[in-house]
Amino acid sequence: MSLFHRIARSDHAPVRFLLDGVPCEGREGDTLLTAILTHVDKVRVSDFSGAPRAGFCQMGACQDCWVTLADGERVRACTTPLAAGMSVVTGAAA
């Protein structure tokens, strides 16, 4: 179940990406965090408690939204623009 429900930007062009190997679609102008949370209810699990995490501050300060791109680069999902063809690994299944 997704955490976010899109109520705006339905007129922006679709952007296809992979989320943990599953084909997904966001919208032009989305951050990775927005695109991810329109499909699932968490970005990762806490390293300390195993509790689900979904981003908190939405501006890159809390570091609660780290994800890994296919090339191994770790990025903050809340400040990284979605790009066509991105392959994102969340670690949420852990």
mmCIF file as gemmi writes it, N, C-alpha and C atoms, coordinates in Angstrom:
data_model
loop_
_atom_site.group_PDB
_atom_site.id
_atom_site.type_symbol
_atom_site.label_atom_id
_atom_site.label_alt_id
_atom_site.label_comp_id
_atom_site.label_asym_id
_atom_site.label_entity_id
_atom_site.label_seq_id
_atom_site.pdbx_PDB_ins_code
_atom_site.Cartn_x
_atom_site.Cartn_y
_atom_site.Cartn_z
_atom_site.occupancy
_atom_site.B_iso_or_equiv
_atom_site.pdbx_formal_charge
_atom_site.auth_seq_id
_atom_site.auth_asym_id
_atom_site.pdbx_PDB_model_num
ATOM 1 N N . MET Axp A 1 ? 0.844 -1.182 0 1 0 ? 1 A 1
ATOM 2 C CA . MET Axp A 1 ? 0 0 0 1 0 ? 1 A 1
ATOM 3 C C . MET Axp A 1 ? 0.884 1.238 0 1 0 ? 1 A 1
ATOM 4 N N . SER Axp A 2 ? 0.543 2.217 -0.783 1 0 ? 2 A 1
ATOM 5 C CA . SER Axp A 2 ? 1.35 3.43 -0.859 1 0 ? 2 A 1
ATOM 6 C C . SER Axp A 2 ? 1.043 4.359 0.304 1 0 ? 2 A 1
ATOM 7 N N . LEU Axp A 3 ? 2.029 5.173 0.644 1 0 ? 3 A 1
ATOM 8 C CA . LEU Axp A 3 ? 1.872 6.136 1.723 1 0 ? 3 A 1
ATOM 9 C C . LEU Axp A 3 ? 1.32 7.456 1.201 1 0 ? 3 A 1
ATOM 10 N N . PHE Axp A 4 ? 1.721 7.842 -0.021 1 0 ? 4 A 1
ATOM 11 C CA . PHE Axp A 4 ? 1.268 9.084 -0.63 1 0 ? 4 A 1
ATOM 12 C C . PHE Axp A 4 ? 0.202 8.787 -1.681 1 0 ? 4 A 1
ATOM 13 N N . HIS Axp A 5 ? -0.717 9.698 -1.853 1 0 ? 5 A 1
ATOM 14 C CA . HIS Axp A 5 ? -1.721 9.605 -2.907 1 0 ? 5 A 1
ATOM 15 C C . HIS Axp A 5 ? -1.677 10.905 -3.697 1 0 ? 5 A 1
ATOM 16 N N . ARG Axp A 6 ? -1.416 10.786 -4.973 1 0 ? 6 A 1
ATOM 17 C CA . ARG Axp A 6 ? -1.24 11.961 -5.821 1 0 ? 6 A 1
ATOM 18 C C . ARG Axp A 6 ? -2.56 12.697 -6.016 1 0 ? 6 A 1
ATOM 19 N N . ILE Axp A 7 ? -2.558 13.987 -5.716 1 0 ? 7 A 1
ATOM 20 C CA . ILE Axp A 7 ? -3.752 14.797 -5.943 1 0 ? 7 A 1
ATOM 21 C C . ILE Axp A 7 ? -3.473 15.942 -6.91 1 0 ? 7 A 1
ATOM 22 N N . ALA Axp A 8 ? -2.228 16.095 -7.32 1 0 ? 8 A 1
ATOM 23 C CA . ALA Axp A 8 ? -1.847 17.159 -8.248 1 0 ? 8 A 1
ATOM 24 C C . ALA Axp A 8 ? -0.818 16.606 -9.223 1 0 ? 8 A 1
ATOM 25 N N . ARG Axp A 9 ? -0.458 17.425 -10.198 1 0 ? 9 A 1
ATOM 26 C CA . ARG Axp A 9 ? 0.554 17.084 -11.19 1 0 ? 9 A 1
ATOM 27 C C . ARG Axp A 9 ? 0.192 15.894 -12.066 1 0 ? 9 A 1
ATOM 28 N N . SER Axp A 10 ? -1.057 15.591 -12.2 1 0 ? 10 A 1
ATOM 29 C CA . SER Axp A 10 ? -1.425 14.487 -13.076 1 0 ? 10 A 1
ATOM 30 C C . SER Axp A 10 ? -1.187 14.834 -14.538 1 0 ? 10 A 1
ATOM 31 N N . ASP Axp A 11 ? -0.978 16.119 -14.814 1 0 ? 11 A 1
ATOM 32 C CA . ASP Axp A 11 ? -0.726 16.539 -16.186 1 0 ? 11 A 1
ATOM 33 C C . ASP Axp A 11 ? 0.762 16.538 -16.535 1 0 ? 11 A 1
ATOM 34 N N . HIS Axp A 12 ? 1.642 16.258 -15.561 1 0 ? 12 A 1
ATOM 35 C CA . HIS Axp A 12 ? 3.073 16.199 -15.843 1 0 ? 12 A 1
ATOM 36 C C . HIS Axp A 12 ? 3.408 14.849 -16.478 1 0 ? 12 A 1
ATOM 37 N N . ALA Axp A 13 ? 4.405 14.865 -17.321 1 0 ? 13 A 1
ATOM 38 C CA . ALA Axp A 13 ? 4.777 13.665 -18.069 1 0 ? 13 A 1
ATOM 39 C C . ALA Axp A 13 ? 5.176 12.524 -17.134 1 0 ? 13 A 1
ATOM 40 N N . PRO Axp A 14 ? 4.78 11.303 -17.467 1 0 ? 14 A 1
ATOM 41 C CA . PRO Axp A 14 ? 5.182 10.15 -16.664 1 0 ? 14 A 1
ATOM 42 C C . PRO Axp A 14 ? 6.675 9.871 -16.813 1 0 ? 14 A 1
ATOM 43 N N . VAL Axp A 15 ? 7.274 9.383 -15.74 1 0 ? 15 A 1
ATOM 44 C CA . VAL Axp A 15 ? 8.695 9.017 -15.721 1 0 ? 15 A 1
ATOM 45 C C . VAL Axp A 15 ? 8.781 7.593 -15.179 1 0 ? 15 A 1
ATOM 46 N N . ARG Axp A 16 ? 9.311 6.691 -15.984 1 0 ? 16 A 1
ATOM 47 C CA . ARG Axp A 16 ? 9.409 5.29 -15.57 1 0 ? 16 A 1
ATOM 48 C C . ARG Axp A 16 ? 10.739 5.035 -14.866 1 0 ? 16 A 1
ATOM 49 N N . PHE Axp A 17 ? 10.665 4.222 -13.796 1 0 ? 17 A 1
ATOM 50 C CA . PHE Axp A 17 ? 11.863 3.846 -13.044 1 0 ? 17 A 1
ATOM 51 C C . PHE Axp A 17 ? 11.634 2.479 -12.418 1 0 ? 17 A 1
ATOM 52 N N . LEU Axp A 18 ? 12.707 1.869 -11.905 1 0 ? 18 A 1
ATOM 53 C CA . LEU Axp A 18 ? 12.601 0.589 -11.21 1 0 ? 18 A 1
ATOM 54 C C . LEU Axp A 18 ? 12.739 0.819 -9.717 1 0 ? 18 A 1
ATOM 55 N N . LEU Axp A 19 ? 11.86 0.215 -8.956 1 0 ? 19 A 1
ATOM 56 C CA . LEU Axp A 19 ? 11.89 0.308 -7.503 1 0 ? 19 A 1
ATOM 57 C C . LEU Axp A 19 ? 12.043 -1.106 -6.959 1 0 ? 19 A 1
ATOM 58 N N . ASP Axp A 20 ? 13.221 -1.401 -6.44 1 0 ? 20 A 1
ATOM 59 C CA . ASP Axp A 20 ? 13.518 -2.759 -5.96 1 0 ? 20 A 1
ATOM 60 C C . ASP Axp A 20 ? 13.198 -3.797 -7.032 1 0 ? 20 A 1
ATOM 61 N N . GLY Axp A 21 ? 13.53 -3.46 -8.291 1 0 ? 21 A 1
ATOM 62 C CA . GLY Axp A 21 ? 13.343 -4.371 -9.413 1 0 ? 21 A 1
ATOM 63 C C . GLY Axp A 21 ? 11.958 -4.369 -10.032 1 0 ? 21 A 1
ATOM 64 N N . VAL Axp A 22 ? 11.039 -3.609 -9.466 1 0 ? 22 A 1
ATOM 65 C CA . VAL Axp A 22 ? 9.659 -3.564 -9.965 1 0 ? 22 A 1
ATOM 66 C C . VAL Axp A 22 ? 9.458 -2.296 -10.8 1 0 ? 22 A 1
ATOM 67 N N . PRO Axp A 23 ? 8.959 -2.42 -12.036 1 0 ? 23 A 1
ATOM 68 C CA . PRO Axp A 23 ? 8.697 -1.225 -12.841 1 0 ? 23 A 1
ATOM 69 C C . PRO Axp A 23 ? 7.646 -0.333 -12.172 1 0 ? 23 A 1
ATOM 70 N N . CYS Axp A 24 ? 7.96 0.961 -12.077 1 0 ? 24 A 1
ATOM 71 C CA . CYS Axp A 24 ? 7.059 1.936 -11.46 1 0 ? 24 A 1
ATOM 72 C C . CYS Axp A 24 ? 7.043 3.201 -12.308 1 0 ? 24 A 1
ATOM 73 N N . GLU Axp A 25 ? 6.152 4.095 -11.953 1 0 ? 25 A 1
ATOM 74 C CA . GLU Axp A 25 ? 6.027 5.346 -12.689 1 0 ? 25 A 1
ATOM 75 C C . GLU Axp A 25 ? 5.822 6.502 -11.717 1 0 ? 25 A 1
ATOM 76 N N . GLY Axp A 26 ? 6.612 7.549 -11.923 1 0 ? 26 A 1
ATOM 77 C CA . GLY Axp A 26 ? 6.431 8.796 -11.199 1 0 ? 26 A 1
ATOM 78 C C . GLY Axp A 26 ? 6.026 9.867 -12.191 1 0 ? 26 A 1
ATOM 79 N N . ARG Axp A 27 ? 6.192 11.104 -11.806 1 0 ? 27 A 1
ATOM 80 C CA . ARG Axp A 27 ? 5.864 12.225 -12.686 1 0 ? 27 A 1
ATOM 81 C C . ARG Axp A 27 ? 7.047 13.167 -12.791 1 0 ? 27 A 1
ATOM 82 N N . GLU Axp A 28 ? 7.174 13.8 -13.929 1 0 ? 28 A 1
ATOM 83 C CA . GLU Axp A 28 ? 8.208 14.806 -14.133 1 0 ? 28 A 1
ATOM 84 C C . GLU Axp A 28 ? 8.114 15.83 -13 1 0 ? 28 A 1
ATOM 85 N N . GLY Axp A 29 ? 9.245 16.126 -12.363 1 0 ? 29 A 1
ATOM 86 C CA . GLY Axp A 29 ? 9.275 17.074 -11.256 1 0 ? 29 A 1
ATOM 87 C C . GLY Axp A 29 ? 9.235 16.418 -9.885 1 0 ? 29 A 1
ATOM 88 N N . ASP Axp A 30 ? 8.95 15.108 -9.828 1 0 ? 30 A 1
ATOM 89 C CA . ASP Axp A 30 ? 8.942 14.396 -8.55 1 0 ? 30 A 1
ATOM 90 C C . ASP Axp A 30 ? 10.35 14.244 -7.997 1 0 ? 30 A 1
ATOM 91 N N . THR Axp A 31 ? 10.464 14.217 -6.682 1 0 ? 31 A 1
ATOM 92 C CA . THR Axp A 31 ? 11.695 13.738 -6.058 1 0 ? 31 A 1
ATOM 93 C C . THR Axp A 31 ? 11.596 12.22 -6.01 1 0 ? 31 A 1
ATOM 94 N N . LEU Axp A 32 ? 12.729 11.564 -5.763 1 0 ? 32 A 1
ATOM 95 C CA . LEU Axp A 32 ? 12.688 10.113 -5.598 1 0 ? 32 A 1
ATOM 96 C C . LEU Axp A 32 ? 11.746 9.722 -4.468 1 0 ? 32 A 1
ATOM 97 N N . LEU Axp A 33 ? 11.78 10.481 -3.371 1 0 ? 33 A 1
ATOM 98 C CA . LEU Axp A 33 ? 10.937 10.146 -2.226 1 0 ? 33 A 1
ATOM 99 C C . LEU Axp A 33 ? 9.457 10.182 -2.596 1 0 ? 33 A 1
ATOM 100 N N . THR Axp A 34 ? 9.034 11.21 -3.299 1 0 ? 34 A 1
ATOM 101 C CA . THR Axp A 34 ? 7.638 11.294 -3.728 1 0 ? 34 A 1
ATOM 102 C C . THR Axp A 34 ? 7.284 10.119 -4.625 1 0 ? 34 A 1
ATOM 103 N N . ALA Axp A 35 ? 8.136 9.838 -5.595 1 0 ? 35 A 1
ATOM 104 C CA . ALA Axp A 35 ? 7.87 8.733 -6.52 1 0 ? 35 A 1
ATOM 105 C C . ALA Axp A 35 ? 7.807 7.399 -5.782 1 0 ? 35 A 1
ATOM 106 N N . ILE Axp A 36 ? 8.721 7.181 -4.856 1 0 ? 36 A 1
ATOM 107 C CA . ILE Axp A 36 ? 8.745 5.925 -4.101 1 0 ? 36 A 1
ATOM 108 C C . ILE Axp A 36 ? 7.49 5.78 -3.249 1 0 ? 36 A 1
ATOM 109 N N . LEU Axp A 37 ? 7.148 6.834 -2.508 1 0 ? 37 A 1
ATOM 110 C CA . LEU Axp A 37 ? 6.042 6.728 -1.556 1 0 ? 37 A 1
ATOM 111 C C . LEU Axp A 37 ? 4.66 6.766 -2.205 1 0 ? 37 A 1
ATOM 112 N N . THR Axp A 38 ? 4.597 6.988 -3.523 1 0 ? 38 A 1
ATOM 113 C CA . THR Axp A 38 ? 3.314 6.809 -4.203 1 0 ? 38 A 1
ATOM 114 C C . THR Axp A 38 ? 3.1 5.338 -4.569 1 0 ? 38 A 1
ATOM 115 N N . HIS Axp A 39 ? 4.126 4.501 -4.303 1 0 ? 39 A 1
ATOM 116 C CA . HIS Axp A 39 ? 4.03 3.065 -4.603 1 0 ? 39 A 1
ATOM 117 C C . HIS Axp A 39 ? 4.109 2.174 -3.369 1 0 ? 39 A 1
ATOM 118 N N . VAL Axp A 40 ? 4.837 2.589 -2.355 1 0 ? 40 A 1
ATOM 119 C CA . VAL Axp A 40 ? 5.04 1.76 -1.157 1 0 ? 40 A 1
ATOM 120 C C . VAL Axp A 40 ? 4.872 2.605 0.099 1 0 ? 40 A 1
ATOM 121 N N . ASP Axp A 41 ? 4.859 1.95 1.249 1 0 ? 41 A 1
ATOM 122 C CA . ASP Axp A 41 ? 4.624 2.681 2.494 1 0 ? 41 A 1
ATOM 123 C C . ASP Axp A 41 ? 5.872 2.93 3.333 1 0 ? 41 A 1
ATOM 124 N N . LYS Axp A 42 ? 7.042 2.518 2.832 1 0 ? 42 A 1
ATOM 125 C CA . LYS Axp A 42 ? 8.286 2.807 3.553 1 0 ? 42 A 1
ATOM 126 C C . LYS Axp A 42 ? 9.441 2.854 2.572 1 0 ? 42 A 1
ATOM 127 N N . VAL Axp A 43 ? 10.486 3.565 2.966 1 0 ? 43 A 1
ATOM 128 C CA . VAL Axp A 43 ? 11.675 3.69 2.129 1 0 ? 43 A 1
ATOM 129 C C . VAL Axp A 43 ? 12.735 2.685 2.557 1 0 ? 43 A 1
ATOM 130 N N . ARG Axp A 44 ? 12.806 2.424 3.838 1 0 ? 44 A 1
ATOM 131 C CA . ARG Axp A 44 ? 13.794 1.495 4.375 1 0 ? 44 A 1
ATOM 132 C C . ARG Axp A 44 ? 13.363 1.107 5.78 1 0 ? 44 A 1
ATOM 133 N N . VAL Axp A 45 ? 14.181 0.292 6.429 1 0 ? 45 A 1
ATOM 134 C CA . VAL Axp A 45 ? 13.953 -0.022 7.837 1 0 ? 45 A 1
ATOM 135 C C . VAL Axp A 45 ? 15.111 0.537 8.646 1 0 ? 45 A 1
ATOM 136 N N . SER Axp A 46 ? 14.843 0.902 9.876 1 0 ? 46 A 1
ATOM 137 C CA . SER Axp A 46 ? 15.853 1.479 10.763 1 0 ? 46 A 1
ATOM 138 C C . SER Axp A 46 ? 16.981 0.489 11.017 1 0 ? 46 A 1
ATOM 139 N N . ASP Axp A 47 ? 18.209 0.979 10.958 1 0 ? 47 A 1
ATOM 140 C CA . ASP Axp A 47 ? 19.367 0.147 11.272 1 0 ? 47 A 1
ATOM 141 C C . ASP Axp A 47 ? 19.364 -0.272 12.737 1 0 ? 47 A 1
ATOM 142 N N . PHE Axp A 48 ? 18.698 0.476 13.571 1 0 ? 48 A 1
ATOM 143 C CA . PHE Axp A 48 ? 18.73 0.239 15.014 1 0 ? 48 A 1
ATOM 144 C C . PHE Axp A 48 ? 17.565 -0.608 15.51 1 0 ? 48 A 1
ATOM 145 N N . SER Axp A 49 ? 16.359 -0.294 15.064 1 0 ? 49 A 1
ATOM 146 C CA . SER Axp A 49 ? 15.185 -0.977 15.618 1 0 ? 49 A 1
ATOM 147 C C . SER Axp A 49 ? 14.472 -1.895 14.629 1 0 ? 49 A 1
ATOM 148 N N . GLY Axp A 50 ? 14.774 -1.748 13.335 1 0 ? 50 A 1
ATOM 149 C CA . GLY Axp A 50 ? 14.054 -2.508 12.321 1 0 ? 50 A 1
ATOM 150 C C . GLY Axp A 50 ? 12.693 -1.924 11.984 1 0 ? 50 A 1
ATOM 151 N N . ALA Axp A 51 ? 12.378 -0.766 12.582 1 0 ? 51 A 1
ATOM 152 C CA . ALA Axp A 51 ? 11.095 -0.109 12.323 1 0 ? 51 A 1
ATOM 153 C C . ALA Axp A 51 ? 11.09 0.515 10.925 1 0 ? 51 A 1
ATOM 154 N N . PRO Axp A 52 ? 9.921 0.58 10.285 1 0 ? 52 A 1
ATOM 155 C CA . PRO Axp A 52 ? 9.848 1.193 8.956 1 0 ? 52 A 1
ATOM 156 C C . PRO Axp A 52 ? 10.143 2.686 9.007 1 0 ? 52 A 1
ATOM 157 N N . ARG Axp A 53 ? 10.838 3.171 7.983 1 0 ? 53 A 1
ATOM 158 C CA . ARG Axp A 53 ? 11.182 4.588 7.868 1 0 ? 53 A 1
ATOM 159 C C . ARG Axp A 53 ? 10.67 5.078 6.522 1 0 ? 53 A 1
ATOM 160 N N . ALA Axp A 54 ? 10.198 6.328 6.475 1 0 ? 54 A 1
ATOM 161 C CA . ALA Axp A 54 ? 9.648 6.857 5.223 1 0 ? 54 A 1
ATOM 162 C C . ALA Axp A 54 ? 10.07 8.294 4.965 1 0 ? 54 A 1
ATOM 163 N N . GLY Axp A 55 ? 11.181 8.717 5.511 1 0 ? 55 A 1
ATOM 164 C CA . GLY Axp A 55 ? 11.572 10.116 5.374 1 0 ? 55 A 1
ATOM 165 C C . GLY Axp A 55 ? 10.85 10.935 6.424 1 0 ? 55 A 1
ATOM 166 N N . PHE Axp A 56 ? 11.441 12.024 6.844 1 0 ? 56 A 1
ATOM 167 C CA . PHE Axp A 56 ? 10.858 12.809 7.924 1 0 ? 56 A 1
ATOM 168 C C . PHE Axp A 56 ? 10.837 14.289 7.591 1 0 ? 56 A 1
ATOM 169 N N . CYS Axp A 57 ? 12.009 14.866 7.316 1 0 ? 57 A 1
ATOM 170 C CA . CYS Axp A 57 ? 12.099 16.326 7.187 1 0 ? 57 A 1
ATOM 171 C C . CYS Axp A 57 ? 11.769 16.832 5.786 1 0 ? 57 A 1
ATOM 172 N N . GLN Axp A 58 ? 11.9 15.99 4.775 1 0 ? 58 A 1
ATOM 173 C CA . GLN Axp A 58 ? 11.644 16.354 3.378 1 0 ? 58 A 1
ATOM 174 C C . GLN Axp A 58 ? 12.605 17.401 2.828 1 0 ? 58 A 1
ATOM 175 N N . MET Axp A 59 ? 13.761 17.609 3.504 1 0 ? 59 A 1
ATOM 176 C CA . MET Axp A 59 ? 14.727 18.6 3.006 1 0 ? 59 A 1
ATOM 177 C C . MET Axp A 59 ? 16.177 18.164 3.158 1 0 ? 59 A 1
ATOM 178 N N . GLY Axp A 60 ? 16.44 16.893 3.414 1 0 ? 60 A 1
ATOM 179 C CA . GLY Axp A 60 ? 17.795 16.379 3.43 1 0 ? 60 A 1
ATOM 180 C C . GLY Axp A 60 ? 18.537 16.461 4.741 1 0 ? 60 A 1
ATOM 181 N N . ALA Axp A 61 ? 17.91 16.941 5.791 1 0 ? 61 A 1
ATOM 182 C CA . ALA Axp A 61 ? 18.609 17.109 7.065 1 0 ? 61 A 1
ATOM 183 C C . ALA Axp A 61 ? 18.582 15.856 7.938 1 0 ? 61 A 1
ATOM 184 N N . CYS Axp A 62 ? 17.473 15.143 7.964 1 0 ? 62 A 1
ATOM 185 C CA . CYS Axp A 62 ? 17.328 14.035 8.919 1 0 ? 62 A 1
ATOM 186 C C . CYS Axp A 62 ? 18.018 12.752 8.453 1 0 ? 62 A 1
ATOM 187 N N . GLN Axp A 63 ? 18.312 12.631 7.185 1 0 ? 63 A 1
ATOM 188 C CA . GLN Axp A 63 ? 18.968 11.467 6.601 1 0 ? 63 A 1
ATOM 189 C C . GLN Axp A 63 ? 18.177 10.179 6.8 1 0 ? 63 A 1
ATOM 190 N N . ASP Axp A 64 ? 16.873 10.288 6.831 1 0 ? 64 A 1
ATOM 191 C CA . ASP Axp A 64 ? 16.003 9.141 7.048 1 0 ? 64 A 1
ATOM 192 C C . ASP Axp A 64 ? 15.533 8.506 5.743 1 0 ? 64 A 1
ATOM 193 N N . CYS Axp A 65 ? 15.959 9.045 4.605 1 0 ? 65 A 1
ATOM 194 C CA . CYS Axp A 65 ? 15.437 8.564 3.32 1 0 ? 65 A 1
ATOM 195 C C . CYS Axp A 65 ? 16.532 8.054 2.381 1 0 ? 65 A 1
ATOM 196 N N . TRP Axp A 66 ? 17.659 7.605 2.924 1 0 ? 66 A 1
ATOM 197 C CA . TRP Axp A 66 ? 18.734 7.091 2.077 1 0 ? 66 A 1
ATOM 198 C C . TRP Axp A 66 ? 18.262 5.902 1.248 1 0 ? 66 A 1
ATOM 199 N N . VAL Axp A 67 ? 18.581 5.919 -0.029 1 0 ? 67 A 1
ATOM 200 C CA . VAL Axp A 67 ? 18.354 4.787 -0.928 1 0 ? 67 A 1
ATOM 201 C C . VAL Axp A 67 ? 19.626 4.592 -1.747 1 0 ? 67 A 1
ATOM 202 N N . THR Axp A 68 ? 19.713 3.465 -2.419 1 0 ? 68 A 1
ATOM 203 C CA . THR Axp A 68 ? 20.881 3.153 -3.238 1 0 ? 68 A 1
ATOM 204 C C . THR Axp A 68 ? 20.454 3.043 -4.693 1 0 ? 68 A 1
ATOM 205 N N . LEU Axp A 69 ? 21.221 3.67 -5.578 1 0 ? 69 A 1
ATOM 206 C CA . LEU Axp A 69 ? 20.964 3.552 -7.014 1 0 ? 69 A 1
ATOM 207 C C . LEU Axp A 69 ? 21.665 2.305 -7.534 1 0 ? 69 A 1
ATOM 208 N N . ALA Axp A 70 ? 21.321 1.872 -8.732 1 0 ? 70 A 1
ATOM 209 C CA . ALA Axp A 70 ? 21.863 0.64 -9.303 1 0 ? 70 A 1
ATOM 210 C C . ALA Axp A 70 ? 23.384 0.643 -9.375 1 0 ? 70 A 1
ATOM 211 N N . ASP Axp A 71 ? 23.986 1.826 -9.53 1 0 ? 71 A 1
ATOM 212 C CA . ASP Axp A 71 ? 25.445 1.905 -9.624 1 0 ? 71 A 1
ATOM 213 C C . ASP Axp A 71 ? 26.121 1.896 -8.253 1 0 ? 71 A 1
ATOM 214 N N . GLY Axp A 72 ? 25.33 1.758 -7.181 1 0 ? 72 A 1
ATOM 215 C CA . GLY Axp A 72 ? 25.876 1.708 -5.83 1 0 ? 72 A 1
ATOM 216 C C . GLY Axp A 72 ? 25.905 3.039 -5.107 1 0 ? 72 A 1
ATOM 217 N N . GLU Axp A 73 ? 25.595 4.118 -5.814 1 0 ? 73 A 1
ATOM 218 C CA . GLU Axp A 73 ? 25.6 5.44 -5.184 1 0 ? 73 A 1
ATOM 219 C C . GLU Axp A 73 ? 24.441 5.555 -4.199 1 0 ? 73 A 1
ATOM 220 N N . ARG Axp A 74 ? 24.745 6.036 -2.979 1 0 ? 74 A 1
ATOM 221 C CA . ARG Axp A 74 ? 23.695 6.297 -1.983 1 0 ? 74 A 1
ATOM 222 C C . ARG Axp A 74 ? 23.267 7.752 -2.097 1 0 ? 74 A 1
ATOM 223 N N . VAL Axp A 75 ? 21.964 7.977 -2.132 1 0 ? 75 A 1
ATOM 224 C CA . VAL Axp A 75 ? 21.429 9.335 -2.26 1 0 ? 75 A 1
ATOM 225 C C . VAL Axp A 75 ? 20.278 9.528 -1.282 1 0 ? 75 A 1
ATOM 226 N N . ARG Axp A 76 ? 20.031 10.781 -0.936 1 0 ? 76 A 1
ATOM 227 C CA . ARG Axp A 76 ? 18.85 11.118 -0.144 1 0 ? 76 A 1
ATOM 228 C C . ARG Axp A 76 ? 17.671 11.23 -1.11 1 0 ? 76 A 1
ATOM 229 N N . ALA Axp A 77 ? 16.669 10.419 -0.909 1 0 ? 77 A 1
ATOM 230 C CA . ALA Axp A 77 ? 15.531 10.382 -1.832 1 0 ? 77 A 1
ATOM 231 C C . ALA Axp A 77 ? 14.741 11.682 -1.836 1 0 ? 77 A 1
ATOM 232 N N . CYS Axp A 78 ? 14.76 12.424 -0.721 1 0 ? 78 A 1
ATOM 233 C CA . CYS Axp A 78 ? 13.935 13.639 -0.641 1 0 ? 78 A 1
ATOM 234 C C . CYS Axp A 78 ? 14.515 14.81 -1.423 1 0 ? 78 A 1
ATOM 235 N N . THR Axp A 79 ? 15.801 14.762 -1.75 1 0 ? 79 A 1
ATOM 236 C CA . THR Axp A 79 ? 16.416 15.877 -2.478 1 0 ? 79 A 1
ATOM 237 C C . THR Axp A 79 ? 16.95 15.465 -3.849 1 0 ? 79 A 1
ATOM 238 N N . THR Axp A 80 ? 16.707 14.228 -4.25 1 0 ? 80 A 1
ATOM 239 C CA . THR Axp A 80 ? 17.185 13.732 -5.539 1 0 ? 80 A 1
ATOM 240 C C . THR Axp A 80 ? 16.033 13.703 -6.533 1 0 ? 80 A 1
ATOM 241 N N . PRO Axp A 81 ? 16.163 14.429 -7.646 1 0 ? 81 A 1
ATOM 242 C CA . PRO Axp A 81 ? 15.093 14.414 -8.648 1 0 ? 81 A 1
ATOM 243 C C . PRO Axp A 81 ? 14.964 13.036 -9.307 1 0 ? 81 A 1
ATOM 244 N N . LEU Axp A 82 ? 13.753 12.623 -9.562 1 0 ? 82 A 1
ATOM 245 C CA . LEU Axp A 82 ? 13.496 11.391 -10.294 1 0 ? 82 A 1
ATOM 246 C C . LEU Axp A 82 ? 13.938 11.577 -11.74 1 0 ? 82 A 1
ATOM 247 N N . ALA Axp A 83 ? 14.598 10.571 -12.296 1 0 ? 83 A 1
ATOM 248 C CA . ALA Axp A 83 ? 15.01 10.602 -13.699 1 0 ? 83 A 1
ATOM 249 C C . ALA Axp A 83 ? 14.581 9.299 -14.363 1 0 ? 83 A 1
ATOM 250 N N . ALA Axp A 84 ? 14.231 9.389 -15.626 1 0 ? 84 A 1
ATOM 251 C CA . ALA Axp A 84 ? 13.793 8.214 -16.376 1 0 ? 84 A 1
ATOM 252 C C . ALA Axp A 84 ? 14.862 7.134 -16.35 1 0 ? 84 A 1
ATOM 253 N N . GLY Axp A 85 ? 14.442 5.903 -16.12 1 0 ? 85 A 1
ATOM 254 C CA . GLY Axp A 85 ? 15.343 4.768 -16.151 1 0 ? 85 A 1
ATOM 255 C C . GLY Axp A 85 ? 16.099 4.503 -14.863 1 0 ? 85 A 1
ATOM 256 N N . MET Axp A 86 ? 15.905 5.33 -13.845 1 0 ? 86 A 1
ATOM 257 C CA . MET Axp A 86 ? 16.589 5.094 -12.567 1 0 ? 86 A 1
ATOM 258 C C . MET Axp A 86 ? 16.214 3.72 -12.034 1 0 ? 86 A 1
ATOM 259 N N . SER Axp A 87 ? 17.175 3.073 -11.389 1 0 ? 87 A 1
ATOM 260 C CA . SER Axp A 87 ? 16.925 1.818 -10.696 1 0 ? 87 A 1
ATOM 261 C C . SER Axp A 87 ? 17.288 2.051 -9.239 1 0 ? 87 A 1
ATOM 262 N N . VAL Axp A 88 ? 16.292 1.973 -8.364 1 0 ? 88 A 1
ATOM 263 C CA . VAL Axp A 88 ? 16.439 2.349 -6.961 1 0 ? 88 A 1
ATOM 264 C C . VAL Axp A 88 ? 16.26 1.118 -6.077 1 0 ? 88 A 1
ATOM 265 N N . VAL Axp A 89 ? 17.18 0.955 -5.128 1 0 ? 89 A 1
ATOM 266 C CA . VAL Axp A 89 ? 17.085 -0.12 -4.145 1 0 ? 89 A 1
ATOM 267 C C . VAL Axp A 89 ? 16.852 0.532 -2.793 1 0 ? 89 A 1
ATOM 268 N N . THR Axp A 90 ? 15.74 0.186 -2.154 1 0 ? 90 A 1
ATOM 269 C CA . THR Axp A 90 ? 15.389 0.859 -0.908 1 0 ? 90 A 1
ATOM 270 C C . THR Axp A 90 ? 15.899 0.166 0.339 1 0 ? 90 A 1
ATOM 271 N N . GLY Axp A 91 ? 15.983 -1.136 0.334 1 0 ? 91 A 1
ATOM 272 C CA . GLY Axp A 91 ? 16.314 -1.844 1.565 1 0 ? 91 A 1
ATOM 273 C C . GLY Axp A 91 ? 15.108 -2.013 2.462 1 0 ? 91 A 1
ATOM 274 N N . ALA Axp A 92 ? 13.932 -1.66 1.979 1 0 ? 92 A 1
ATOM 275 C CA . ALA Axp A 92 ? 12.71 -1.733 2.785 1 0 ? 92 A 1
ATOM 276 C C . ALA Axp A 92 ? 12.293 -3.167 3.071 1 0 ? 92 A 1
ATOM 277 N N . ALA Axp A 93 ? 12.752 -4.1 2.267 1 0 ? 93 A 1
ATOM 278 C CA . ALA Axp A 93 ? 12.363 -5.493 2.468 1 0 ? 93 A 1
ATOM 279 C C . ALA Axp A 93 ? 13.151 -6.155 3.587 1 0 ? 93 A 1
ATOM 280 N N . ALA Axp A 94 ? 14.175 -5.476 4.075 1 0 ? 94 A 1
ATOM 281 C CA . ALA Axp A 94 ? 15.029 -6.065 5.12 1 0 ? 94 A 1
ATOM 282 C C . ALA Axp A 94 ? 14.277 -6.248 6.409 1 0 ? 94 A 1
